[in-house]
Amino acid sequence: MSGVWVFNQNGVMKLVDGVEAMEGCRQGSGGRKVLVYTASNEIITSYAVLERKLYSLGWERYYDDPDLLQFHKHSTIDLISLPMDFNRFKSMHMYDIVVKNKHSFEVRDMMM
């Protein structure tokens, strides 16, 4: 039995052959990822918007590294580090924010 296990749209896992798996990868699971602030269902479109949301959750700007935009929360040991250029803000940065703010942010597929 060879192939790749994938989840379909209903969350059901199935075994598909290599060709079918490659077709799924080309079609993508929705394309670009976006970070969403769940309280208002707002897509984060800039660091200014993100910074306001993080401040409201108790995060403070941390000025240790001039090449990074960093936030620290005094009640935790967590540090969020982001590239200074918002165009370099990738899904790995989004997931880092979600993990550290589980009930406030989500990463979603941007449907085009």
VOKEBA-537291 format. One record per residue (C-alpha): y, z, x negated; residue number from 1; residue in one letter. Coordinates in Angstrom, 1 decimal. Each point is the difference from the previous one (the first is absolute). Last residue first. Example, Ala and Ser with C-alpha at 12.3 -4.5 7.8 and 13.67 -1.06 7.14 Angstrom:
REM VOKEBA-537291
<pt><v>-1.1</v><w>7.1</w><u>-13.7</u><resi>2</resi><resn>S</resn></pt>
<pt><v>-3.4</v><w>0.7</w><u>1.4</u><resi>1</resi><resn>A</resn></pt>
This chain:
REM VOKEBA-537291
<pt><v>33.9</v><w>-4.1</w><u>9.1</u><resi>112</resi><resn>M</resn></pt>
<pt><v>-1.7</v><w>3.3</w><u>0.7</u><resi>111</resi><resn>M</resn></pt>
<pt><v>1.1</v><w>2.7</w><u>-2.4</u><resi>110</resi><resn>M</resn></pt>
<pt><v>-3.1</v><w>2.1</w><u>-0.7</u><resi>109</resi><resn>D</resn></pt>
<pt><v>0.7</v><w>3.7</w><u>0.3</u><resi>108</resi><resn>R</resn></pt>
<pt><v>0.5</v><w>2.9</w><u>-2.4</u><resi>107</resi><resn>V</resn></pt>
<pt><v>0.8</v><w>3.3</w><u>1.8</u><resi>106</resi><resn>E</resn></pt>
<pt><v>2.6</v><w>2.7</w><u>-0.5</u><resi>105</resi><resn>F</resn></pt>
<pt><v>0.8</v><w>3.4</w><u>1.5</u><resi>104</resi><resn>S</resn></pt>
<pt><v>-3.3</v><w>1.8</w><u>0.7</u><resi>103</resi><resn>H</resn></pt>
<pt><v>-1.6</v><w>-0.4</w><u>-3.4</u><resi>102</resi><resn>K</resn></pt>
<pt><v>3.1</v><w>0.4</w><u>-2.2</u><resi>101</resi><resn>N</resn></pt>
<pt><v>-1.5</v><w>0.3</w><u>-3.5</u><resi>100</resi><resn>K</resn></pt>
<pt><v>-2.8</v><w>-2.5</w><u>0.7</u><resi>99</resi><resn>V</resn></pt>
<pt><v>2.4</v><w>-2.3</w><u>1.9</u><resi>98</resi><resn>V</resn></pt>
<pt><v>2.5</v><w>-0.1</w><u>-2.9</u><resi>97</resi><resn>I</resn></pt>
<pt><v>-2.8</v><w>-0.9</w><u>-2.5</u><resi>96</resi><resn>D</resn></pt>
<pt><v>-1.2</v><w>-2.6</w><u>2.5</u><resi>95</resi><resn>Y</resn></pt>
<pt><v>3.4</v><w>-1.7</w><u>0.0</u><resi>94</resi><resn>M</resn></pt>
<pt><v>0.1</v><w>0.0</w><u>-3.8</u><resi>93</resi><resn>H</resn></pt>
<pt><v>-3.4</v><w>-1.6</w><u>-0.2</u><resi>92</resi><resn>M</resn></pt>
<pt><v>1.2</v><w>-2.5</w><u>2.7</u><resi>91</resi><resn>S</resn></pt>
<pt><v>2.7</v><w>-1.3</w><u>-2.3</u><resi>90</resi><resn>K</resn></pt>
<pt><v>3.8</v><w>0.7</w><u>-0.6</u><resi>89</resi><resn>F</resn></pt>
<pt><v>0.9</v><w>-2.5</w><u>-2.7</u><resi>88</resi><resn>R</resn></pt>
<pt><v>2.6</v><w>-1.6</w><u>2.3</u><resi>87</resi><resn>N</resn></pt>
<pt><v>1.5</v><w>3.5</w><u>0.4</u><resi>86</resi><resn>F</resn></pt>
<pt><v>1.1</v><w>-0.1</w><u>-3.7</u><resi>85</resi><resn>D</resn></pt>
<pt><v>0.1</v><w>3.6</w><u>-1.5</u><resi>84</resi><resn>M</resn></pt>
<pt><v>-3.9</v><w>0.1</w><u>0.0</u><resi>83</resi><resn>P</resn></pt>
<pt><v>-1.3</v><w>3.0</w><u>1.9</u><resi>82</resi><resn>L</resn></pt>
<pt><v>-1.2</v><w>3.5</w><u>-1.0</u><resi>81</resi><resn>S</resn></pt>
<pt><v>-0.9</v><w>2.6</w><u>2.6</u><resi>80</resi><resn>I</resn></pt>
<pt><v>-0.6</v><w>3.4</w><u>-1.5</u><resi>79</resi><resn>L</resn></pt>
<pt><v>-2.2</v><w>2.6</w><u>1.6</u><resi>78</resi><resn>D</resn></pt>
<pt><v>-0.3</v><w>3.6</w><u>-1.4</u><resi>77</resi><resn>I</resn></pt>
<pt><v>0.8</v><w>1.3</w><u>3.4</u><resi>76</resi><resn>T</resn></pt>
<pt><v>2.6</v><w>2.3</w><u>1.9</u><resi>75</resi><resn>S</resn></pt>
<pt><v>2.8</v><w>-1.4</w><u>-2.2</u><resi>74</resi><resn>H</resn></pt>
<pt><v>-0.5</v><w>-3.6</w><u>1.0</u><resi>73</resi><resn>K</resn></pt>
<pt><v>0.8</v><w>-2.5</w><u>-2.6</u><resi>72</resi><resn>H</resn></pt>
<pt><v>1.2</v><w>-3.6</w><u>0.2</u><resi>71</resi><resn>F</resn></pt>
<pt><v>0.3</v><w>-2.7</w><u>-2.7</u><resi>70</resi><resn>Q</resn></pt>
<pt><v>1.7</v><w>-3.3</w><u>-0.4</u><resi>69</resi><resn>L</resn></pt>
<pt><v>-1.2</v><w>-1.3</w><u>-3.3</u><resi>68</resi><resn>L</resn></pt>
<pt><v>1.5</v><w>-1.5</w><u>-3.2</u><resi>67</resi><resn>D</resn></pt>
<pt><v>2.5</v><w>2.8</w><u>-0.5</u><resi>66</resi><resn>P</resn></pt>
<pt><v>-2.8</v><w>2.6</w><u>-0.2</u><resi>65</resi><resn>D</resn></pt>
<pt><v>0.6</v><w>3.7</w><u>0.7</u><resi>64</resi><resn>D</resn></pt>
<pt><v>2.5</v><w>-0.4</w><u>2.9</u><resi>63</resi><resn>Y</resn></pt>
<pt><v>-2.0</v><w>1.5</w><u>2.9</u><resi>62</resi><resn>Y</resn></pt>
<pt><v>1.4</v><w>-0.7</w><u>3.5</u><resi>61</resi><resn>R</resn></pt>
<pt><v>-1.0</v><w>2.7</w><u>2.5</u><resi>60</resi><resn>E</resn></pt>
<pt><v>-2.8</v><w>0.0</w><u>2.6</u><resi>59</resi><resn>W</resn></pt>
<pt><v>0.3</v><w>2.4</w><u>3.0</u><resi>58</resi><resn>G</resn></pt>
<pt><v>-1.2</v><w>-2.3</w><u>2.8</u><resi>57</resi><resn>L</resn></pt>
<pt><v>3.6</v><w>-1.0</w><u>1.0</u><resi>56</resi><resn>S</resn></pt>
<pt><v>0.6</v><w>-0.9</w><u>-3.7</u><resi>55</resi><resn>Y</resn></pt>
<pt><v>-3.0</v><w>-2.3</w><u>0.1</u><resi>54</resi><resn>L</resn></pt>
<pt><v>1.3</v><w>-1.9</w><u>3.1</u><resi>53</resi><resn>K</resn></pt>
<pt><v>3.5</v><w>-0.4</w><u>-1.5</u><resi>52</resi><resn>R</resn></pt>
<pt><v>-1.6</v><w>-1.2</w><u>-3.3</u><resi>51</resi><resn>E</resn></pt>
<pt><v>-2.1</v><w>-2.6</w><u>1.7</u><resi>50</resi><resn>L</resn></pt>
<pt><v>3.0</v><w>-1.5</w><u>1.8</u><resi>49</resi><resn>V</resn></pt>
<pt><v>2.0</v><w>-0.2</w><u>-3.2</u><resi>48</resi><resn>A</resn></pt>
<pt><v>-3.1</v><w>-1.3</w><u>-1.8</u><resi>47</resi><resn>Y</resn></pt>
<pt><v>-0.1</v><w>-3.0</w><u>2.3</u><resi>46</resi><resn>S</resn></pt>
<pt><v>-1.9</v><w>-1.6</w><u>2.9</u><resi>45</resi><resn>T</resn></pt>
<pt><v>-2.1</v><w>3.0</w><u>1.2</u><resi>44</resi><resn>I</resn></pt>
<pt><v>-1.4</v><w>-1.2</w><u>3.3</u><resi>43</resi><resn>I</resn></pt>
<pt><v>1.0</v><w>2.4</w><u>2.8</u><resi>42</resi><resn>E</resn></pt>
<pt><v>-2.6</v><w>1.3</w><u>2.5</u><resi>41</resi><resn>N</resn></pt>
<pt><v>2.5</v><w>2.9</w><u>0.7</u><resi>40</resi><resn>S</resn></pt>
<pt><v>-2.2</v><w>2.9</w><u>-0.9</u><resi>39</resi><resn>A</resn></pt>
<pt><v>-2.5</v><w>-2.2</w><u>-1.8</u><resi>38</resi><resn>T</resn></pt>
<pt><v>2.1</v><w>-1.2</w><u>-2.9</u><resi>37</resi><resn>Y</resn></pt>
<pt><v>-1.7</v><w>-3.3</w><u>-0.8</u><resi>36</resi><resn>V</resn></pt>
<pt><v>-0.8</v><w>-1.4</w><u>-3.4</u><resi>35</resi><resn>L</resn></pt>
<pt><v>-0.7</v><w>-3.7</w><u>0.0</u><resi>34</resi><resn>V</resn></pt>
<pt><v>-3.0</v><w>-2.0</w><u>-1.3</u><resi>33</resi><resn>K</resn></pt>
<pt><v>0.1</v><w>-3.8</w><u>-0.3</u><resi>32</resi><resn>R</resn></pt>
<pt><v>-2.8</v><w>-2.1</w><u>1.5</u><resi>31</resi><resn>G</resn></pt>
<pt><v>-1.9</v><w>0.9</w><u>3.1</u><resi>30</resi><resn>G</resn></pt>
<pt><v>-3.5</v><w>0.6</w><u>-1.1</u><resi>29</resi><resn>S</resn></pt>
<pt><v>0.0</v><w>-3.1</w><u>-2.2</u><resi>28</resi><resn>G</resn></pt>
<pt><v>-1.0</v><w>-3.6</w><u>1.0</u><resi>27</resi><resn>Q</resn></pt>
<pt><v>-1.0</v><w>-0.7</w><u>-3.5</u><resi>26</resi><resn>R</resn></pt>
<pt><v>-1.9</v><w>3.3</w><u>-0.3</u><resi>25</resi><resn>C</resn></pt>
<pt><v>-1.8</v><w>-0.7</w><u>3.2</u><resi>24</resi><resn>G</resn></pt>
<pt><v>-1.0</v><w>-3.5</w><u>-1.1</u><resi>23</resi><resn>E</resn></pt>
<pt><v>-1.3</v><w>1.6</w><u>-3.3</u><resi>22</resi><resn>M</resn></pt>
<pt><v>-2.2</v><w>2.4</w><u>2.0</u><resi>21</resi><resn>A</resn></pt>
<pt><v>-1.4</v><w>-2.9</w><u>2.1</u><resi>20</resi><resn>E</resn></pt>
<pt><v>-1.0</v><w>-1.9</w><u>-3.2</u><resi>19</resi><resn>V</resn></pt>
<pt><v>-1.5</v><w>3.1</w><u>-1.7</u><resi>18</resi><resn>G</resn></pt>
<pt><v>-2.3</v><w>0.8</w><u>3.0</u><resi>17</resi><resn>D</resn></pt>
<pt><v>1.0</v><w>2.6</w><u>2.5</u><resi>16</resi><resn>V</resn></pt>
<pt><v>-1.5</v><w>3.5</w><u>0.7</u><resi>15</resi><resn>L</resn></pt>
<pt><v>1.7</v><w>1.8</w><u>2.9</u><resi>14</resi><resn>K</resn></pt>
<pt><v>2.1</v><w>3.1</w><u>0.5</u><resi>13</resi><resn>M</resn></pt>
<pt><v>1.6</v><w>0.6</w><u>3.4</u><resi>12</resi><resn>V</resn></pt>
<pt><v>3.7</v><w>1.1</w><u>0.0</u><resi>11</resi><resn>G</resn></pt>
<pt><v>0.8</v><w>-2.2</w><u>3.0</u><resi>10</resi><resn>N</resn></pt>
<pt><v>1.8</v><w>-2.6</w><u>-2.1</u><resi>9</resi><resn>Q</resn></pt>
<pt><v>-3.0</v><w>-0.4</w><u>-2.3</u><resi>8</resi><resn>N</resn></pt>
<pt><v>-0.9</v><w>2.2</w><u>-2.9</u><resi>7</resi><resn>F</resn></pt>
<pt><v>-1.6</v><w>-1.6</w><u>-3.0</u><resi>6</resi><resn>V</resn></pt>
<pt><v>-3.3</v><w>0.5</w><u>-1.9</u><resi>5</resi><resn>W</resn></pt>
<pt><v>-0.5</v><w>-2.8</w><u>-2.5</u><resi>4</resi><resn>V</resn></pt>
<pt><v>-3.0</v><w>-2.2</w><u>-0.6</u><resi>3</resi><resn>G</resn></pt>
<pt><v>-3.5</v><w>0.2</w><u>-1.3</u><resi>2</resi><resn>S</resn></pt>
<pt><v>-3.2</v><w>1.2</w><u>1.8</u><resi>1</resi><resn>M</resn></pt>
